[in-house]
Amino acid sequence: MGFGTPAHDRKHVASVANVEANAPQVAILDRVTLPRRKAGPWIERLHREYRPTAEARGLTLAGLWQTRAEDPHAVEVVVLWTLPGAREFFGTRATSHEASAWWRETDAVALRRERHVMQALEP
């Protein structure tokens, strides 16, 4: 489904071929809730293992935050990635086999994980 397409309208399926080359920037927001004692090692692993492959696929790490979670024994790590546009986003999807394995390992330790992919709106 293409960006900007209502979720209920599944008639239009986007592909790399029909995404505009000058599409606005894409942001990927990952929110991972981890047991407090696992957060530090996970962040180190993110930088050591995931970040180099993400950057090789064209993602840019725009921000990394840690905040309280609802559970006092957990923390939420918020990671913001950016890509120049939708074409690059779809391109990363085709080459992210290592990333899929990395996220499966994350799911084994995370209490919760969510990802939001957003495209900037023209003002």
N, C-alpha and C positions, 0 to 999 in steps of 0.2 A: 504494500500500500504506500502511496506517495505521501510526502510531507504536505500538510495543508489539506489533505483529503479527509473528510469526516469519516470517523470510524464506521459509521453505518453504511457508507457508500463504498462498497468493495468492487465496483465495476472497473475502477482504474487501478492497475497494478503497476507500480513504478519499477523501472529497471535502469541500469546505468545508461543505456542508450537514450532514454527519454527524459533524463534529468538535465535541467539547464546547466550549462557550463558556468554561468555567473550566479548560481544560486547562493543565497546568504549562508553565512557560517553556521556550522552545526556544533552543538555542545552536547557532551555526554556526561551525565551526572550519575556517579555511582555512590550509593549509600550502603555501607557495610557495617552491621552491628556485630561486635566481637566481644568475647569475654575479655575483661580488662587486661588480664595477664597475657593474652594472645595478640593484643593490638600492636604493641611495639614490634614483635617479630614479623607480623603480617605486613606492616608498613616497610620494614627493611626488605622483606621479600618482594614487595611491590616494586621498590626501586631497583633491586638487584635482578629480578627475573622478568617481571611483566613490563616495566617501563621501557627497557631497550627494545623489546619486540614491538610494543605499541608505537614507539617513535619510528621504528623502521617501517611500520604500516602507515605512517603519516599523521598519527595523533600527536598533539602537543599537550603536555601536562600544564594546565592553567592554574591549578590550585589544589591544595591538600589540607584538610582540616580534621581535627578531632574534637568531638563534643560529647557531652553527657548523653547517655541513653536512658530510657525509662527505668531499666534495671540498674540498681546502684553498682552491680558487679560487672557491668558492661560499658563499652564506649561505642560511639558511632564514628566511623571514619568516612569522610565525604571527599570524594575525588572528582575533580572537574577536568575533563579532556576537551579539546577543541579540534576541529577539522575545518579546512577552508570551505567545504560545501558538501552538498548531498552526494555528488558524484564520488567524492573521496570516501564518504561514509560507506556507500555501497561497495566500493572497491576494497575497503578493509574487511568487510563481511566475507568476501570470497577467499581471503588469505589468513583467516584467524584460527586455524586449527590448534596452534600452540596456546592461543588465548583461551580457547574453550577448555583445554585441559587445566590451565591455570585457574580458571574460575571454578571448575569442578573441585579442585583442591581447596579453594577458598570456601566453597559451600560445605566442605567437611568440617570446618572450624567455625564458620560464621553462624550466629544465631538468626540473622536475617540479612537479606541482600536484595537491593532493588536497583534498577537502572532506568534512567529516563534519557531518551534521545530527543533533542529539541533543535529546531531550526529557527534562526533569528527571523523576526518579522521586519519588513521594511517599514520605517517610521512614516 
